[in-house]
Amino acid sequence: MLSVIFFFLFAMTLTSARAAEPAFADALAYDCPIRKEIKKVRGASLYPLLKPGRPIALQEGYYKCHMVQRGDIVAFRYSGSDEPVIKVVRGLPGDTFWLVRSRRGRRETWKIVINGRVAHNSRRAPFTLDSRRSRILGLYARASKGVVPRGAYIVLGEMPRGALDSTEFGFLPEGEIIGRVSRP
């Protein structure tokens, strides 16, 4: 008899939980509206991930209800630009990062290391910075003691030598992120 009562209570709990799921999903959707806008890729800094002229879906407000993940393609505002800039999230809050210098003859370059691994683009080419770009990111590395601070991200394009990304402007503040970018 006890097992029948237990089964009945267990079945009621599952039924009640399933019945509540749509209401919870509706409440989540209401509290977190995501506006989807179709835009075209301008520029080649994310090629081959996103090809110039191709449509993309900008999901504005996506990160009000979702955590930013490594590898996400995010859109953000950058001063002096009417259109959002899009880049790939490579470094998250709490990640360690530094620059490693290498020398070929008289030429010095630096590689970005995140969590002990050299950062690569989608084609496995390491990000290799010249002295100017290394100064910007190096300044942030020293100021933050080599840890990406809370509420900040390292975002990079696909170009191994850098683009309009963290090698140019340092950390991307969380508040500047407009939304997530995906294929339509």
C-alpha positions in Angstrom: 0.0 0.0 0.0 2.8 2.4 0.9 4.5 1.8 -2.5 1.2 2.7 -4.3 0.9 5.9 -2.3 4.5 6.8 -3.1 4.0 6.1 -6.8 0.8 8.2 -6.8 2.6 11.1 -5.1 5.6 10.8 -7.5 3.3 10.7 -10.5 1.4 13.8 -9.3 4.7 15.7 -8.8 5.8 14.8 -12.3 2.5 15.8 -13.8 2.4 19.1 -11.8 6.0 19.9 -12.9 5.2 19.2 -16.5 2.0 21.3 -16.4 4.1 24.2 -14.9 6.7 24.1 -17.7 4.8 26.1 -20.3 3.9 28.8 -17.7 7.6 29.0 -16.7 8.7 29.2 -20.3 6.2 32.0 -21.0 7.3 33.9 -17.9 11.0 33.6 -19.0 10.1 34.8 -22.5 8.2 37.7 -21.1 11.0 38.7 -18.8 13.6 38.3 -21.5 12.5 39.6 -24.8 14.9 38.8 -27.6 14.5 40.9 -30.8 15.8 39.2 -33.9 17.1 41.4 -36.7 18.5 40.3 -40.0 21.7 42.2 -41.0 24.4 41.7 -43.6 28.1 41.0 -42.7 30.2 44.0 -43.6 34.0 43.4 -43.7 36.1 40.3 -43.7 37.5 40.1 -40.2 35.4 37.0 -39.4 36.0 35.2 -42.7 35.6 32.2 -43.1 33.1 32.0 -40.2 31.0 34.7 -41.6 31.4 35.7 -45.2 31.0 39.4 -46.3 27.6 40.2 -47.7 25.9 37.2 -46.1 22.9 37.6 -43.9 23.2 37.1 -40.1 20.6 37.1 -37.3 21.3 39.6 -34.6 19.5 38.5 -31.4 19.3 41.7 -29.4 18.9 41.2 -25.7 20.0 37.5 -25.8 22.5 38.0 -23.0 19.9 39.4 -20.6 18.8 35.8 -20.1 21.8 33.8 -21.2 25.5 33.6 -20.2 28.1 34.7 -22.6 30.0 31.5 -23.7 33.5 31.1 -25.1 33.1 30.9 -28.9 29.9 33.0 -29.0 29.8 35.5 -31.8 28.7 38.8 -30.2 27.6 42.1 -31.6 28.6 45.3 -29.7 28.7 49.1 -30.2 32.0 50.6 -30.9 32.5 54.4 -30.8 32.5 56.0 -34.2 30.5 53.2 -35.8 26.8 53.3 -36.6 26.7 49.6 -37.3 27.5 47.0 -34.6 30.9 45.3 -34.7 30.9 41.5 -34.4 33.6 39.3 -33.0 34.2 35.9 -31.3 34.4 35.7 -27.5 37.8 34.1 -26.7 38.4 35.1 -23.1 35.8 35.0 -20.3 35.8 36.7 -16.8 38.3 34.9 -14.6 40.4 33.5 -17.5 44.1 34.0 -17.2 45.9 35.5 -20.2 49.3 36.9 -21.2 51.4 37.5 -24.2 54.4 35.4 -25.2 57.1 37.1 -27.2 59.0 35.4 -30.1 61.7 36.8 -32.3 62.5 36.1 -36.0 65.6 38.0 -36.8 64.9 41.6 -36.0 61.1 41.1 -36.0 59.3 40.6 -32.7 55.8 39.2 -32.4 53.6 38.2 -29.5 51.1 35.3 -29.2 48.0 35.5 -27.0 47.8 32.8 -24.4 44.5 32.2 -22.7 44.3 29.7 -19.8 47.7 28.4 -20.7 47.0 27.8 -24.3 47.9 29.8 -27.4 44.7 31.4 -28.8 43.9 30.3 -32.3 41.3 31.3 -34.9 38.9 28.7 -36.4 41.5 27.6 -38.9 43.9 26.9 -36.0 46.2 29.8 -36.9 47.6 31.4 -33.7 46.9 35.1 -33.1 50.3 36.8 -33.7 50.5 40.5 -32.8 53.0 43.1 -33.8 54.5 45.5 -31.3 51.7 48.1 -31.5 48.9 45.6 -30.9 50.8 43.8 -28.2 51.2 47.1 -26.3 47.4 47.5 -26.0 46.7 44.0 -24.8 49.9 43.9 -22.8 48.8 47.0 -20.9 45.5 45.3 -20.0 47.3 42.1 -19.0 49.6 44.1 -16.6 46.7 46.2 -15.2 44.5 43.2 -14.5 47.4 41.0 -13.3 46.7 38.6 -16.2 43.1 37.8 -15.3 40.1 38.9 -17.4 38.0 41.0 -14.9 34.4 40.3 -14.0 32.1 41.9 -16.6 34.7 42.0 -19.3 35.7 39.8 -22.3 38.5 39.3 -24.8 37.0 39.3 -28.3 38.9 38.6 -31.4 38.2 38.3 -35.1 39.5 35.6 -37.4 42.6 37.5 -38.7 45.7 36.1 -37.0 47.3 39.6 -36.9 44.3 41.3 -35.3 41.4 43.4 -36.4 39.1 45.9 -34.7 39.0 43.7 -31.6 40.6 43.3 -28.1 44.1 43.7 -29.7 43.0 47.2 -30.7 40.8 48.3 -27.7 41.4 45.9 -24.9 38.6 44.3 -22.9 35.0 44.4 -24.1 32.8 45.5 -21.3 29.7 43.3 -20.8 27.4 46.4 -21.0 28.5 47.1 -24.6 27.3 43.7 -25.9 24.1 44.2 -27.9 23.4 40.5 -28.5 24.4 37.2 -30.1 25.0 36.7 -33.8 23.9 33.5 -35.6 23.0 32.4 -39.1 19.4 33.3 -40.0 
